Amino acid sequence: MEQRIDTRGLSCPLPVVAARKKLLGMKNGVLEVLVDTGTSKDNIVRMVTNMGWKIEVKEEGEEYLLTISK
């Protein structure tokens, strides 16, 4: 089951906190996270990797689509 959260416009660490909260409620699956800063992207990539999930980053203009899966 795929889920999506939009964290555009939120300052760090809110995008990381939102993604972490969602992932902790999932055992596996796919979560898409929209972010609009490189800092949020980098922090989420680091957190997700440390949690043992896979992540794919797509740059879409000024924004990033992070696809997290397990």
Backbone as ProteinMPNN parsed JSONL, in Angstrom:
{"seq_chain_A": "MEQRIDTRGLSCPLPVVAARKKLLGMKNGVLEVLVDTGTSKDNIVRMVTNMGWKIEVKEEGEEYLLTISK", "coords_chain_A": {"N_chain_A": [[0.836, -1.183, 0.0], [0.637, 2.109, -0.954], [1.622, 5.242, 0.333], [1.448, 8.804, 0.794], [3.057, 11.777, 1.831], [3.044, 15.282, 2.182], [5.431, 17.535, 2.725], [6.196, 20.01, 2.008], [7.126, 23.372, 2.482], [7.438, 23.153, 5.193], [9.665, 23.639, 7.928], [12.873, 22.24, 8.781], [13.125, 20.457, 11.832], [10.717, 19.306, 10.986], [9.795, 17.95, 8.518], [11.351, 15.59, 8.651], [10.54, 14.503, 11.094], [7.821, 14.022, 10.541], [8.015, 12.116, 8.458], [9.39, 10.062, 9.776], [7.566, 9.38, 11.809], [5.453, 8.358, 10.276], [6.73, 6.171, 9.023], [7.37, 4.585, 11.241], [4.932, 3.571, 11.842], [4.543, 1.776, 9.87], [5.228, -1.497, 8.693], [6.232, -2.421, 6.356], [6.23, -1.55, 2.845], [5.406, 1.283, 0.735], [6.328, 4.652, 0.893], [5.801, 7.888, -0.124], [7.426, 10.974, -0.034], [7.128, 14.399, -0.224], [9.358, 17.059, -0.499], [10.809, 20.347, -0.131], [13.33, 21.379, 0.22], [16.895, 21.061, 0.102], [18.157, 20.404, 2.456], [16.173, 19.134, 4.023], [15.741, 16.925, 2.369], [18.315, 15.662, 2.467], [18.499, 15.065, 5.227], [16.307, 13.347, 5.617], [16.99, 11.249, 3.894], [19.273, 10.288, 5.238], [18.16, 9.486, 7.733], [16.278, 7.522, 6.931], [17.91, 5.595, 5.722], [19.41, 4.806, 7.943], [17.369, 3.571, 9.347], [17.013, 1.302, 7.929], [15.551, 1.218, 5.561], [14.92, 1.475, 2.005], [15.669, 4.119, -0.283], [14.708, 6.329, -2.864], [15.532, 9.098, -4.783], [14.033, 11.705, -6.518], [14.51, 14.541, -8.391], [12.462, 17.263, -8.841], [12.259, 19.921, -10.41], [12.318, 22.579, -8.258], [11.797, 21.0, -6.157], [11.726, 17.846, -4.331], [11.012, 14.421, -4.764], [10.737, 11.863, -2.642], [11.012, 8.479, -2.551], [10.307, 5.981, -0.48], [10.967, 2.704, 0.534], [10.318, -0.719, 1.592]], "CA_chain_A": [[0.0, 0.0, 0.0], [1.445, 3.312, -1.089], [1.137, 6.419, 1.041], [2.19, 10.003, 0.421], [2.929, 12.937, 2.697], [3.555, 16.505, 1.578], [6.037, 18.352, 3.782], [6.679, 21.259, 1.42], [6.801, 24.539, 3.292], [7.772, 22.922, 6.604], [11.085, 23.788, 8.248], [13.478, 21.129, 9.515], [13.111, 19.019, 11.534], [9.347, 18.803, 10.82], [9.652, 16.902, 7.492], [11.977, 14.357, 9.156], [9.656, 13.99, 12.148], [6.609, 13.503, 9.889], [8.368, 10.884, 7.734], [9.728, 9.037, 10.778], [6.321, 8.96, 12.463], [4.713, 7.53, 9.314], [7.476, 4.919, 8.828], [7.277, 3.769, 12.451], [3.631, 2.921, 11.806], [4.521, 0.84, 8.736], [6.229, -2.559, 8.765], [6.819, -2.401, 5.025], [5.396, -0.824, 1.897], [6.008, 2.423, 0.044], [5.925, 5.976, 1.357], [6.351, 8.995, -0.9], [7.507, 12.212, 0.741], [7.477, 15.585, -1.004], [10.084, 18.08, 0.261], [11.211, 21.458, -0.992], [14.671, 21.874, 0.536], [17.958, 20.066, 0.076], [18.443, 19.992, 3.838], [15.158, 18.128, 4.385], [16.042, 15.729, 1.568], [19.508, 15.001, 3.02], [18.2, 14.54, 6.568], [15.397, 12.199, 5.488], [17.784, 10.152, 3.309], [20.124, 9.745, 6.312], [17.312, 8.804, 8.719], [15.674, 6.333, 6.312], [18.989, 4.621, 5.557], [19.714, 4.296, 9.3], [16.249, 2.728, 9.772], [17.034, 0.077, 7.134], [14.661, 1.311, 4.412], [15.536, 1.936, 0.763], [15.121, 5.411, -0.699], [15.008, 6.802, -4.209], [15.308, 10.545, -4.825], [13.805, 12.308, -7.824], [14.436, 15.996, -8.329], [11.393, 17.782, -9.692], [12.407, 21.371, -10.342], [12.819, 23.052, -6.959], [11.317, 20.076, -5.135], [12.209, 16.471, -4.385], [10.087, 13.341, -4.433], [11.484, 10.77, -2.001], [10.225, 7.239, -2.516], [10.879, 5.134, 0.574], [10.327, 1.389, 0.438], [10.871, -1.862, 2.311]], "C_chain_A": [[0.881, 1.246, 0.0], [0.799, 4.482, -0.363], [1.994, 7.604, 0.629], [1.971, 11.086, 1.472], [3.617, 14.12, 2.015], [4.099, 17.39, 2.687], [6.603, 19.655, 3.216], [6.224, 22.43, 2.285], [7.11, 24.368, 4.771], [9.278, 23.057, 6.807], [11.583, 22.539, 8.962], [13.373, 21.436, 11.001], [11.72, 18.468, 11.233], [9.18, 17.765, 9.701], [10.221, 15.552, 7.944], [11.072, 13.706, 10.191], [8.407, 13.361, 11.531], [6.89, 12.182, 9.175], [8.652, 9.756, 8.718], [8.473, 8.481, 11.448], [5.532, 8.015, 11.558], [5.405, 6.171, 9.153], [7.374, 4.007, 10.048], [5.935, 3.033, 12.522], [3.499, 1.899, 10.684], [5.571, -0.249, 8.96], [6.975, -2.65, 7.435], [5.865, -1.637, 4.112], [6.165, 0.321, 1.271], [5.436, 3.715, 0.62], [6.597, 7.004, 0.466], [6.305, 10.247, -0.042], [7.92, 13.335, -0.207], [8.17, 16.585, -0.095], [10.534, 19.18, -0.699], [12.536, 22.097, -0.59], [15.673, 20.728, 0.482], [18.286, 19.541, 1.458], [17.458, 18.919, 4.287], [15.432, 16.823, 3.653], [17.207, 14.965, 2.194], [19.23, 14.357, 4.375], [17.287, 13.324, 6.51], [16.138, 11.008, 4.895], [18.625, 9.483, 4.401], [19.295, 8.932, 7.308], [16.778, 7.476, 8.167], [16.715, 5.226, 6.155], [19.337, 3.982, 6.9], [18.614, 3.369, 9.81], [16.167, 1.433, 8.955], [16.065, 0.057, 5.957], [15.461, 1.733, 3.189], [14.895, 3.261, 0.391], [15.602, 5.779, -2.092], [14.626, 8.277, -4.253], [15.126, 10.996, -6.266], [13.685, 13.809, -7.643], [13.389, 16.462, -9.324], [11.414, 19.302, -9.602], [13.04, 21.77, -9.031], [12.491, 22.075, -5.837], [11.903, 18.683, -5.34], [11.075, 15.523, -4.023], [10.933, 12.197, -3.904], [10.58, 9.559, -1.922], [10.95, 6.263, -1.594], [10.178, 3.787, 0.522], [11.064, 0.345, 1.265], [10.037, -3.073, 1.974]], "O_chain_A": [[1.756, 1.405, 0.851], [-0.413, 4.684, -0.435], [3.124, 7.436, 0.171], [0.854, 11.291, 1.946], [4.645, 13.962, 1.355], [3.34, 17.931, 3.491], [7.4, 20.325, 3.873], [5.087, 22.47, 2.755], [7.051, 25.336, 5.529], [10.067, 22.639, 5.959], [10.825, 21.862, 9.656], [13.522, 22.595, 11.389], [11.552, 17.248, 11.226], [8.479, 16.774, 9.91], [9.646, 14.502, 7.657], [10.862, 12.494, 10.163], [7.982, 12.286, 11.953], [6.104, 11.24, 9.271], [8.206, 8.626, 8.517], [8.335, 7.271, 11.629], [5.008, 6.999, 12.014], [4.739, 5.136, 9.147], [7.298, 2.787, 9.903], [5.82, 1.999, 13.181], [2.47, 1.235, 10.559], [6.689, 0.053, 9.376], [8.176, -2.916, 7.391], [4.828, -1.142, 4.552], [7.396, 0.342, 1.269], [4.227, 3.85, 0.808], [7.818, 6.998, 0.314], [5.294, 10.55, 0.592], [8.931, 13.235, -0.902], [7.643, 16.93, 0.962], [10.626, 18.974, -1.91], [12.839, 23.217, -1.0], [15.343, 19.579, 0.778], [18.648, 18.375, 1.619], [17.859, 17.909, 4.866], [15.364, 15.745, 4.244], [17.106, 13.761, 2.427], [19.672, 13.24, 4.64], [17.471, 12.374, 7.27], [15.943, 9.877, 5.339], [18.683, 8.256, 4.479], [19.678, 7.824, 7.682], [16.819, 6.447, 8.841], [16.432, 4.058, 6.423], [19.533, 2.769, 6.987], [18.883, 2.478, 10.615], [15.345, 0.566, 9.251], [15.783, -1.009, 5.41], [16.554, 2.284, 3.318], [13.73, 3.508, 0.703], [16.762, 5.564, -2.443], [13.54, 8.661, -3.818], [15.957, 10.708, -7.128], [12.874, 14.293, -6.853], [13.425, 16.1, -10.5], [10.678, 19.896, -8.814], [14.157, 21.359, -8.718], [12.869, 22.301, -4.688], [12.493, 18.383, -6.378], [10.291, 15.779, -3.109], [11.749, 11.629, -4.63], [9.516, 9.602, -1.305], [12.047, 5.791, -1.89], [8.95, 3.721, 0.47], [12.243, 0.488, 1.591], [10.313, -4.168, 2.465]]}, "name": "protein", "num_of_chains": 1, "seq": "MEQRIDTRGLSCPLPVVAARKKLLGMKNGVLEVLVDTGTSKDNIVRMVTNMGWKIEVKEEGEEYLLTISK"}
